[in-house]
Amino acid sequence: MPKSRECSFCGHDSPSGTGMMYVRNDGTVLWFCSRKCRRSSLELKRDSRKIRWTKYYGKEEKGKG
């Protein structure tokens, strides 16, 4: 059974066969469910904790604050 991947930006699951895998030069693998998430993260450099439609909205990092 193919497994779904969690989007690195919004946190929602995307079914297998959809979305995009992005690999950075340091070897970090990022999964995006849509162009909206990919563009928000990579091109616009938005913080997913400040965007209302993400699962991470309003959550703070551990160890900060």
C-alpha positions in Angstrom: 0.0 0.0 0.0 1.5 3.4 -1.0 1.8 5.8 1.8 0.8 9.4 1.8 3.4 12.1 2.6 3.0 15.0 4.9 3.6 18.4 3.4 6.7 20.1 4.8 4.9 23.5 4.8 1.2 23.1 5.6 1.3 19.7 7.4 -1.6 18.1 5.4 -1.3 14.7 3.9 -1.1 14.3 0.1 -2.0 11.0 -1.6 0.8 9.1 -3.3 1.4 10.1 -6.9 0.7 13.7 -6.2 2.8 16.6 -4.8 6.5 17.3 -5.3 9.7 16.2 -3.6 12.3 18.9 -3.3 15.9 18.0 -2.3 18.2 20.7 -1.0 22.0 20.8 -1.6 22.6 19.6 2.0 20.5 16.5 1.4 17.3 17.7 3.2 14.2 16.3 1.5 11.1 18.5 1.5 7.6 17.2 0.4 5.0 19.7 -0.9 1.4 19.0 -1.6 0.8 21.9 -4.0 2.4 24.7 -5.8 1.0 27.1 -3.3 3.0 25.4 -0.5 6.2 25.1 -2.5 6.1 28.7 -3.5 5.2 30.0 0.0 8.1 28.1 1.5 10.9 28.4 -1.1 10.3 31.5 -3.1 8.4 33.7 -0.6 10.1 32.3 2.5 7.0 32.4 4.6 6.8 31.0 8.1 4.1 28.3 8.2 3.3 29.2 11.9 2.0 32.6 10.8 -0.2 31.4 7.9 -3.8 30.5 9.1 -4.5 27.7 6.6 -1.6 25.5 7.8 -1.7 22.9 10.6 1.3 24.7 12.3 -0.5 28.0 12.7 0.0 29.4 16.2 2.4 26.7 17.3 5.7 27.8 18.8 9.0 26.0 18.6 10.1 24.1 21.7 13.0 25.8 23.5 12.1 29.3 22.3 9.9 31.9 23.9 
